[in-house]
Amino acid sequence: MDIEGGEWDVLFHTPDETFNHINSILLEYHNQNGRLKVVSEKLSELGFSIKGVFQNSDDGELGNIYYQK
């Protein structure tokens, strides 16, 4: 999921039941203000776990994470 900053809104405004129909998510992240931890906790609550992290910057603030149920 790479929707130019809209990822946060999608994850936190989509009904939890919708995620019952999704088995995996590839999410671009920008770890601003600790958002990555909050997103990972939300996805964990929905039954997802991290399967891979792909950093796109030396400081780890930008990259992609692969989540799967």
Salt bridges, closest charged atoms under 4 A:
ASP9 OD1 - HIS13 ND1 3.81
ASP16 OD1 - LYS42 NZ 2.84
GLU28 OE1 - HIS30 NE2 3.40
GLU41 OE2 - LYS37 NZ 3.85
